[in-house]
Amino acid sequence: MIEQPSAADGPLIPMSALTPAALRAAVAQIAPAQLPSFVEHLGRAVEQAAAQSTISPLRTFLQWWGEFVAIQRYPARAARLRELEAEAEQATDREAVRSALAEMRQITELAHHEISA
């Protein structure tokens, strides 16, 4: 079970608003190497929204990057997610994969809850 971090391993930054500008600032602060991916993803979302005459791609973009920020702003949480991804990739039996995926799902669900609150 994933627990809320204690004060010692609290967030690097407050949770940002779910706007492109606020998320870009958060990504620049906590994961600057991801800025090119952010910009590229935003461009694709805008193009898809225009082509499809819907804002769904933009909502998906905001949710994806909101969850990314919610995870990355806690270094221990981000590190654990990376460990679990490596475990799942290297696992040789189904139970190990299931276990890693279940904990990964808990981390992403917690992040989703944070951005939805």
N, CA and C of each residue as an Amber inpcrd file, in Angstrom:
protein
   351
   0.8440000  -1.1800000   0.0000000   0.0000000   0.0000000   0.0000000
   0.8870000   1.2400000   0.0000000   0.5610000   2.1890000  -0.8500000
   1.3150000   3.4280000  -0.9360000   0.7840000   4.3980000   0.1140000
   1.6920000   4.9660000   0.8910000   1.3050000   5.9060000   1.9310000
   1.6620000   7.3180000   1.5030000   0.9840000   8.2840000   2.0880000
   1.3340000   9.6720000   1.8600000   2.7320000   9.9010000   2.4230000
   3.5750000  10.6490000   1.7410000   4.9230000  10.9050000   2.2380000
   4.8980000  11.6930000   3.5430000   5.9040000  11.4410000   4.3690000
   6.0360000  12.2020000   5.6040000   6.6780000  13.5430000   5.2820000
   6.7940000  14.4000000   6.2690000   7.3880000  15.7170000   6.0530000
   8.8220000  15.6070000   5.5530000   9.5400000  14.5770000   5.9860000
  10.9390000  14.4230000   5.5850000  11.0830000  14.1530000   4.0910000
  10.1170000  13.4690000   3.5090000  10.2070000  13.2100000   2.0720000
   9.0040000  13.8180000   1.3470000   8.6870000  15.0420000   1.7370000
   7.5740000  15.7740000   1.1460000   7.8850000  16.2270000  -0.2700000
   6.9470000  16.9530000  -0.8400000   7.1030000  17.3650000  -2.2350000
   8.1770000  18.4310000  -2.4280000   8.8110000  18.3770000  -3.5840000
   9.7920000  19.4020000  -3.9450000   9.1050000  20.7280000  -4.2430000
   7.9130000  20.6340000  -4.8190000   7.1390000  21.8150000  -5.1880000
   5.6740000  21.5410000  -4.8650000   4.8600000  22.5840000  -4.7250000
   3.4230000  22.3600000  -4.5710000   2.8570000  21.7920000  -5.8770000
   1.7160000  21.1460000  -5.7870000   1.0750000  20.6360000  -7.0020000
   0.6400000  21.8280000  -7.8320000   0.9920000  21.7930000  -9.1040000
   0.6740000  22.9170000  -9.9820000  -0.7630000  22.8130000 -10.4750000
  -1.2460000  23.9270000 -10.9570000  -2.5550000  23.9340000 -11.6080000
  -2.4490000  23.1220000 -12.8940000  -3.5560000  22.5990000 -13.3540000
  -3.5570000  21.8030000 -14.5850000  -3.7750000  22.6980000 -15.8010000
  -2.7950000  23.5570000 -16.0230000  -2.7680000  24.3930000 -17.2190000
  -1.4310000  24.1590000 -17.9040000  -1.3710000  24.3540000 -19.2170000
  -0.0790000  24.1490000 -19.8880000   1.0500000  24.9850000 -19.2920000
   0.7810000  26.2560000 -18.9900000   1.8410000  27.1230000 -18.4530000
   2.3060000  26.6560000 -17.0770000   1.3720000  26.3240000 -16.2040000
   1.7390000  25.8880000 -14.8520000   2.4690000  24.5420000 -14.8890000
   1.9910000  23.6320000 -15.7100000   2.6510000  22.3270000 -15.8220000
   4.0390000  22.4640000 -16.4400000   4.1680000  23.3320000 -17.4450000
   5.4910000  23.5650000 -18.0570000   6.4650000  24.0800000 -17.0010000
   6.0260000  25.0290000 -16.1640000   6.8910000  25.5630000 -15.1080000
   7.2710000  24.4700000 -14.1180000   6.3230000  23.6140000 -13.7680000
   6.6090000  22.5260000 -12.8260000   7.5990000  21.5360000 -13.4270000
   7.3870000  21.1590000 -14.6770000   8.3040000  20.2200000 -15.3430000
   9.6890000  20.8370000 -15.4390000   9.7540000  22.1170000 -15.7680000
  11.0560000  22.7950000 -15.8610000  11.7940000  22.7680000 -14.5310000
  11.0430000  22.8040000 -13.4470000  11.6640000  22.8370000 -12.1220000
  12.0690000  21.4480000 -11.6330000  11.2390000  20.4320000 -11.8510000
  11.5150000  19.1260000 -11.2440000  12.0630000  18.0860000 -12.2230000
  11.8790000  18.3040000 -13.5230000  12.3690000  17.3340000 -14.5190000
  12.6940000  18.0530000 -15.8180000  13.6580000  18.9750000 -15.7910000
  13.9340000  19.7920000 -16.9750000  14.2920000  18.9920000 -18.2360000
  14.8290000  17.8100000 -18.0690000  15.1540000  16.9780000 -19.2350000
  13.9030000  16.5440000 -19.9900000  12.7440000  16.6300000 -19.3340000
  11.4830000  16.2250000 -19.9630000  10.7860000  17.3660000 -20.7090000
  11.3350000  18.5730000 -20.6690000  10.6970000  19.7010000 -21.3490000
  10.4990000  19.4710000 -22.8460000  11.4780000  18.9340000 -23.5710000
  11.2200000  18.6850000 -24.9970000  10.0430000  17.7310000 -25.2290000
   9.9170000  16.7130000 -24.3970000   8.7780000  15.7910000 -24.5210000
   7.4720000  16.5060000 -24.2190000   7.4930000  17.3740000 -23.2130000
   6.3150000  18.1500000 -22.8540000   5.8620000  19.0040000 -24.0380000
   6.7930000  19.7450000 -24.6120000   6.4800000  20.6430000 -25.7320000
   5.9750000  19.8480000 -26.9300000   6.6290000  18.7400000 -27.2340000
   6.2030000  17.9020000 -28.3600000   4.8030000  17.3500000 -28.1300000
   4.5470000  16.8490000 -26.9210000   3.2350000  16.2880000 -26.5910000
   2.1570000  17.3730000 -26.6720000   2.4550000  18.5660000 -26.1850000
   1.5010000  19.6640000 -26.2530000   1.1760000  19.9990000 -27.7090000
   2.1940000  20.0570000 -28.5410000   1.9740000  20.3370000 -29.9660000
   1.0820000  19.2950000 -30.6260000   1.3480000  18.0230000 -30.3320000
   0.5030000  16.9480000 -30.8870000  -0.9330000  17.0580000 -30.3890000
  -1.0920000  17.3710000 -29.1080000  -2.4350000  17.4930000 -28.5370000
  -3.2070000  18.6330000 -29.1990000  -2.5390000  19.7560000 -29.4240000
  -3.1940000  20.8910000 -30.0790000  -3.5870000  20.5180000 -31.5090000
  -2.6820000  19.8820000 -32.2420000  -2.9830000  19.4620000 -33.6130000
  -4.1500000  18.4820000 -33.6540000  -4.1530000  17.5070000 -32.7610000
  -5.2440000  16.5330000 -32.7110000  -6.5600000  17.2010000 -32.3430000
  -6.5240000  18.1110000 -31.3960000  -7.7490000  18.8080000 -30.9850000
  -8.3330000  19.5910000 -32.1600000  -7.4780000  20.2580000 -32.9060000
  -7.9490000  21.0220000 -34.0600000  -8.4850000  20.0970000 -35.1560000
  -7.7620000  19.0260000 -35.4320000  -8.1790000  18.1030000 -36.4960000
  -9.4770000  17.3790000 -36.1550000  -9.6760000  17.0870000 -34.8810000
 -10.8430000  16.3150000 -34.4470000 -11.9810000  17.1980000 -33.9420000
 -11.7550000  18.4980000 -33.8660000 -12.7460000  19.4440000 -33.3420000
 -13.2480000  19.0340000 -31.9580000 -12.3020000  18.6820000 -31.0990000
 -12.6230000  18.2880000 -29.7330000 -11.4630000  18.6750000 -28.8210000
 -11.7800000  18.8950000 -27.5520000 -10.7090000  19.2170000 -26.6050000
 -10.1790000  17.9900000 -25.8820000 -10.6780000  16.8230000 -26.2300000
 -10.2440000  15.5960000 -25.5540000  -8.7290000  15.4040000 -25.5610000
  -8.0410000  15.6250000 -26.6870000  -6.5750000  15.4510000 -26.6460000
  -5.9030000  16.4060000 -25.6590000  -6.4540000  17.6070000 -25.5070000
  -5.8760000  18.5600000 -24.5470000  -6.1320000  18.1210000 -23.1130000
  -7.3130000  17.5950000 -22.8580000  -7.6040000  17.0760000 -21.5180000
  -6.6910000  15.9010000 -21.1830000  -6.4800000  15.0200000 -22.1480000
  -5.5810000  13.8810000 -21.9440000  -4.1650000  14.3700000 -21.6540000
  -3.7200000  15.3590000 -22.4090000  -2.3970000  15.9480000 -22.2030000
  -2.2640000  16.4970000 -20.7790000  -3.2490000  17.2920000 -20.3460000
  -3.1990000  17.8940000 -19.0170000  -3.2080000  16.8380000 -17.9210000
  -4.0010000  15.7950000 -18.1120000  -4.0450000  14.7350000 -17.1070000
  -2.7150000  13.9790000 -17.0660000  -2.1690000  13.6340000 -18.2330000
  -0.9130000  12.8770000 -18.2760000   0.1930000  13.6580000 -17.5780000
   0.3510000  14.9380000 -17.9390000   1.4340000  15.7250000 -17.3500000
   1.1390000  16.1100000 -15.9090000  -0.1210000  16.2440000 -15.5440000
  -0.4750000  16.4710000 -14.1440000  -0.0450000  15.2940000 -13.2890000
  -0.3350000  14.0810000 -13.7630000   0.0800000  12.8880000 -13.0260000
   1.5950000  12.7760000 -12.9900000   2.2500000  13.1210000 -14.0880000
   3.7160000  13.1040000 -14.1170000   4.2710000  14.0230000 -13.0270000
   3.7550000  15.2410000 -12.9470000   4.2240000  16.1960000 -11.9350000
   3.8970000  15.6770000 -10.5340000   2.6970000  15.1410000 -10.3540000
   2.3020000  14.6210000  -9.0430000   3.2480000  13.5290000  -8.5640000
   3.7480000  12.7290000  -9.4780000   4.7010000  11.6670000  -9.1230000
   6.1010000  12.2420000  -8.9290000   6.5670000  13.0170000  -9.8840000
   7.9500000  13.4940000  -9.8770000   8.2400000  14.5060000  -8.7820000
   7.2230000  15.1740000  -8.2480000   7.4910000  16.1690000  -7.2050000
   7.8650000  15.5240000  -5.8800000   7.6540000  14.2060000  -5.7750000
   8.0980000  13.4150000  -4.6210000   9.2470000  12.5180000  -5.0850000
  10.4840000  12.8490000  -4.7840000  11.6170000  12.0600000  -5.2770000
  11.5430000  10.5720000  -4.9350000  11.1160000  10.2360000  -3.7270000
  11.0410000   8.8200000  -3.3440000   9.9920000   8.0840000  -4.1670000
   8.8710000   8.7280000  -4.4150000   7.8040000   8.1310000  -5.2160000
   8.2840000   7.9100000  -6.6610000   8.9480000   8.9140000  -7.2090000
   9.4550000   8.8050000  -8.5700000  10.5050000   7.6980000  -8.6800000
  11.3820000   7.6220000  -7.6910000  12.4160000   6.5870000  -7.6910000
  11.7900000   5.2010000  -7.5860000  10.7850000   5.0650000  -6.7410000
  10.1210000   3.7620000  -6.5980000   9.4420000   3.3520000  -7.8910000
   8.8130000   4.3000000  -8.5730000   8.1760000   3.9780000  -9.8500000
   9.2160000   3.4990000 -10.8650000  10.3610000   4.1570000 -10.9120000
  11.4300000   3.7140000 -11.8260000  11.9130000   2.3100000 -11.4680000
  12.0500000   2.0240000 -10.1570000  12.4590000   0.6820000  -9.7180000
  11.4380000  -0.3580000 -10.1700000  10.1670000  -0.0460000  -9.9800000
   9.1090000  -0.9950000 -10.3610000   9.0760000  -1.2210000 -11.8660000
   9.2920000  -0.1750000 -12.6340000   9.3390000  -0.3200000 -14.0910000
  10.4680000  -1.2590000 -14.4960000  11.6250000  -1.1020000 -13.8580000
  12.7600000  -1.9780000 -14.1490000  12.4640000  -3.4120000 -13.7190000
  11.8460000  -3.5760000 -12.5470000  11.4890000  -4.9240000 -12.0770000
  10.5300000  -5.6030000 -13.0510000   9.5200000  -4.8710000 -13.4970000
   8.5440000  -5.4510000 -14.4240000   9.1950000  -5.8230000 -15.7390000
  10.1090000  -4.9970000 -16.1940000  10.7960000  -5.2540000 -17.4600000
  11.7140000  -6.4760000 -17.3810000  12.3230000  -6.6850000 -16.2270000
  13.2830000  -7.7710000 -16.0670000  12.6760000  -9.0410000 -15.4820000
  11.4140000  -8.9740000 -15.0700000  10.7830000 -10.1270000 -14.4170000
  10.6940000 -11.3160000 -15.3690000  10.8660000 -12.4860000 -14.7760000
  10.7930000 -13.7090000 -15.5760000   9.5630000 -14.5440000 -15.2580000
   8.7950000 -14.1210000 -14.2590000   7.5640000 -14.8580000 -13.9580000
   6.3950000 -13.8910000 -13.8320000   5.2130000 -14.4090000 -14.0700000
   4.0060000 -13.5810000 -14.0840000   3.7170000 -12.9270000 -12.7400000
   3.9580000 -13.6260000 -11.6620000   3.6490000 -13.0690000 -10.3450000
   4.5030000 -11.8410000 -10.0510000   5.7560000 -11.8780000 -10.4340000
   6.6260000 -10.7150000 -10.2310000   6.1360000  -9.5280000 -11.0550000
   5.7050000  -9.8060000 -12.2780000   5.1680000  -8.7400000 -13.1280000
   3.8830000  -8.1850000 -12.5160000   2.9960000  -9.0650000 -12.1130000
   1.7330000  -8.6230000 -11.5000000   1.9730000  -7.7740000 -10.2570000
   2.8990000  -8.1990000  -9.4370000   3.1960000  -7.4650000  -8.2080000
   3.7310000  -6.0670000  -8.5270000   4.6650000  -5.9940000  -9.4520000
   5.2290000  -4.6960000  -9.8370000   4.1520000  -3.8090000 -10.4550000
   3.3380000  -4.3720000 -11.3310000   2.2820000  -3.5910000 -11.9740000
   1.2410000  -3.1070000 -10.9660000   0.9360000  -3.9290000  -9.9750000
  -0.0380000  -3.5280000  -8.9620000   0.4730000  -2.3200000  -8.1710000
   1.7420000  -2.3320000  -7.8010000   2.2870000  -1.1980000  -7.0510000
   2.4100000   0.0310000  -7.9460000   2.7540000  -0.1700000  -9.2150000
   2.8060000   0.9490000 -10.1570000   1.4240000   1.5860000 -10.2930000
   0.4060000   0.7520000 -10.3540000  -0.9740000   1.2400000 -10.4600000
  -1.3350000   2.0570000  -9.2140000  -0.9060000   1.6110000  -8.0340000
  -1.1720000   2.3680000  -6.8070000  -0.5410000   3.7550000  -6.8700000
   0.6790000   3.8200000  -7.3600000   1.3750000   5.1040000  -7.4640000
   0.6460000   6.0210000  -8.4370000   0.2620000   5.5000000  -9.5860000
  -0.4210000   6.3400000 -10.5770000  -1.8280000   6.7150000 -10.1170000
  -2.4990000   5.8260000  -9.3940000  -3.8240000   6.1670000  -8.8660000
  -3.7230000   7.2520000  -7.8000000  -2.6970000   7.2090000  -6.9810000
  -2.4800000   8.2420000  -5.9870000  -2.2350000   9.5780000  -6.6880000
  -1.4230000   9.5630000  -7.7300000  -1.1590000  10.7830000  -8.4970000
  -2.4480000  11.3060000  -9.1240000  -3.2530000  10.4030000  -9.6770000
  -4.5290000  10.8120000 -10.2810000  -5.4300000  11.4440000  -9.2260000
  -5.4720000  10.8530000  -8.0580000  -6.2860000  11.3990000  -6.9700000
  -5.8120000  12.8020000  -6.6000000  -4.5100000  13.0040000  -6.5540000
  -3.9570000  14.3120000  -6.2010000  -4.3650000  15.3880000  -7.2040000
  -4.3740000  15.0590000  -8.4780000  -4.7220000  16.0750000  -9.4620000
  -6.2220000  16.2650000  -9.5880000  -6.9790000  15.3120000  -9.1030000
  -8.4400000  15.4050000  -9.1750000  -9.0430000  16.0730000  -7.9500000
  -8.2530000  16.1930000  -6.8970000  -8.7680000  16.7480000  -5.6310000
  -8.9610000  18.2500000  -5.7080000
